[in-house]
Every structure is written in structure tokens, then in C-alpha cells.
Amino acid sequence: MKLNDATSHPSAFISSTFLDLQEERKMVAATLAEAGVNVNALDVQPTSGISARSEIVNGIKESDFVIVIVGDRYGSIVPQITFRTDISVTEWEYKLAIKEEKSVLAFFRKTNGTFSINEEDSLRLKRLKDELTNKHSPRYFSSAAELAKSVKGSLIRVYREAVKKHQKIIRLQDQTITERDGRLSGLGQELLNLKKSAPVAGVGLDQLASIGRPQQQPSMPVLGLSGLASLQSVPALGLSGLASPLSSPGPRGPRRAQ
């Protein structure tokens, strides 16, 4: 069972056909109420309205577990509620409960082998019962009173398991919080050590990050059109021009007699 933390009291959803299981639904609802369990969307019938779909969806989502009661009928196929044409409202409710990760308690009424009115519904009902049998170990009942007693017994067992699981989750969450706080404390100490061991007085953490990075070399100034023109106005020196500064002897003294 997955406990719903949003509700103050445990709650359940009863999924079954209506025409053949009215007494059983009432008995189960009364048993749950005596145990302090709220029943969600109990009186919603599979009518052809979107409001019924909304009530059923919310009822299942807000429940801690879902009770599936199966009798002799497969149930009505109402596409306006299920948005499908191949499954009944009851089977759709069960599949929704599985999708929402709800615990499912399944109960089968003992029959003489006649599952439904027509062959197609009989096959569908058999398929549903096979799935419930394989996944949820259903209990059998012969009367509404026997069903109510069986539900009460199952309820205690399932809730004990749910409470243990919930307590385990809380312990894991506490452990995760403790580990996180320890890591944060270690990071805080490491940050303090970095501040104390800064190599230059007044250097902040953002400046520490830049230490050791290669400095960017200044770029050469970009010459505009006027700069380019001035370069072009410099006269070009030939080889003789380049040699003349080096070979010039400077001022000459009086010539010596030969």
C-alpha cells in the first residue's frame, strides 16, 4: 500500500459492477467506515458523463488502496468515461489503480461457472480475473457478510505492511538529510580554508579562480585609413640609401700631402 500523505484519514476506493453487487458494496463501505477508513466516490455510477470520469479518477488518486470486487458480470463499456471501447469501467478503474501505484485487494464471488451474459463478455471477465489472480491473490466469498469480514481482515494486514514501509521511507529520508548536511558542513570548512590560505592579501574567491591562468597578450592597435596613408608616404629606401648612413665618414679634416 502507498499511503497518501495529503489526507488526514486513510481512504479507499471500491471498484465493482453495480447491478449485481449493490449489497456487497454497501457492506464493505460500512465495514471500512467502522475501521475509520473513508470511501471515495462510492455513489458514482458509470453514467455517460465526463463528470463521472473526473470523480472516479480523483477518487482513486486520493485513495490509499483500491478494493476490486468481481461477481458474475464483466460490466458496462462506457467510452465517455474510459475513453476506450474494449474494456469495462471496472477494468479501467483497476488499470488506473495500478498506474497510480495503489495497493489492490481483490475479492471474487463464488459462481457456478456462468461468468456473464454473452460469450464476448465472458472471455473479457475471464481475462480480468486471470490477471487479478496472478497479481493479487484474490479471496473468495459467498455472501456480503462473508465479504465484509474478509475485507476487514485484509485491511489490518495491508495497513500494517503500509505503515512499516512508510516508516522505512521516513528513515531513509532522515538518513539522506543527515548525509547532505554533513557534506554541506565539509564544503563550508573547505571554503573557510581557502579564504585563510589566499596567497595575496585581499584576494577574493573569484580572483583565486583566475590565478594560474595565462594572461592575454595585448593586441596590436588597429590602424585606420589615415594611419595606412602615413605609412605609404614614407619614401622607400634602396640599397644605396640603406648603405649611405653606414658608410658616411662624417666631417673630413685637411687632406694630407701626397
LINURSUL-V987948 format. One record per helix or strand of 2 or more residues. SS is the DSSP state (H for helix, E for strand). FROM is the first residue (numbers start at 1). TO is the last residue. Records with the same first field share a line. If there is no record, write none. Layout:
# LINURSUL-V987948
SS = FROM-TO + FROM-TO
This chain:
# LINURSUL-V987948
E = 11-15 + 38-39 + 65-70 + 103-109 + 139-141
H = 22-34 + 50-61 + 79-82 + 89-99 + 119-136 + 144-196 + 205-210 + 225-232 + 239-247
